[in-house]
């Protein structure tokens, strides 16, 4: 497992992204979700998802205090990693858009998506090659 922590400056939104996770990482991730104030229903759902230890899966949870946890499990190929990454990034962007009432069809939403991609790229790039 690899952890990346970053802030999206314009929105003062903190993100913890866990890459290449497996069943051994469940307690670390659930503990972080609890620190963020996640309700039991969300932690139980996340635990159930992660304990299956399936490839090509992920989780995105955002708290009302502008904190997000993204989990990208081990993947079967670089293109599956890209798919999981894009999927979880979309959830993150949607949470921020909802919080700030940003039109998802707007330029602001498009710039947000690009900014998130750039912030995650330094770590994500190593999982995009075989």
N, C-alpha and C positions, 0 to 999 in steps of 0.2 A: 504494500500500500504506500502511496505517496500523497502527502498533504500539501496543498497550495492555499495560502490565505491571502486575500487581497480585498481592497475597498474600491468600490465604484465611486470616484470622487464627486461627481456632479450630484449624486443622490445620497452620498454618505451611507452607502449600503455595504455591509461587510459580508464576505463570502468565504466559506471553507469548502474547498473542493477536494474530495478524496478520489484518487485515481487508482485503477487496477486493484480493486478490493476483492476480497473473497470472504468465505464464512468465518475465518479467523478474526476478521475486523469488526464483527457485529457489535461487541461491547463498547469499543472505542466510539463508534458512530452513534450508537444509542445514547451513550453518555453525553456526547456533544449535543444531540438533539434535546435531551433533558435540560442541559445547561441553558439552552436557548428558550426553554419554556414550552416545549412541544407537549401537547396533551397525550395521554396514554393511548388513545385511539391511533395517533400518528406513529408513536414509537412501536406499538404492537404491529401495525401494518408494515413498517420498515423492517422490523425484526423478522417477520414472517417472510418477506421478500428476500432478505439477505441470507437467511438460514437455508434457503433452497440452494444457494450457491450456484445459481444459473449464470451462464455467460450472457453477455450482451444485454444487461439490464442496468437500471439506474434508479436513483431517488433524487427528488428535489423537495426540500421543505423550507419554507420561509416563515419567520416569526413576525409578529406585528412590530417588533423593535428593529426592523430593517436588517435582519441577519438571515443568511441563507446557507444551508448545507446542501452540497451537490455530491452525489456518490455515483461513480461510474465503475461498475464491476469489470472484472477481467472480460476481455472480448476475444472472439474467435479469429478476428482479422483486423487490419487497419481500417478497412471501410466500415466494419461494424463499430469500431471505436468512434469513428467520425459520426456515424448515425446516432450512437448513444450520447456523444458530446453535444451534438446539435439539438437533440431532443431535450436534454436537461437544461441547456442554455435557453431554449425557448420557454421552458417553465419559469426559469429565473426572470427572464425579461417580462413575461406575462405578469408575474407577481409584482414587479416594480411598476409596470404600466398600470396595474389595478390600483396600487397604493397611491400613485401620483395622478391618477385619472388621465393617463396619456393615451391618446387614440392609437390603437395598434396598427393603423394604416398610415400613420404620420411619419414625417422625416425624423422626428425626435425618437420614435420607436426604432426606426431603422438604424440611426446612429447609436442608440443604446445597444442593439444587437452587435454591431460592429465593434463597439468598445469592449463588450464582454468577451467577444472572440479574441481581440488583441490582448486583453488581460490574461486570458487562459492559455494563450498560445505558447508562452515560454516553457510550460510544463507539458501541455498537450502534444506538442510537436514530436516528442520522443515516442509517442504511442501511434503515430501516423505512418510509421515505416515498419517494414517487416523485419 
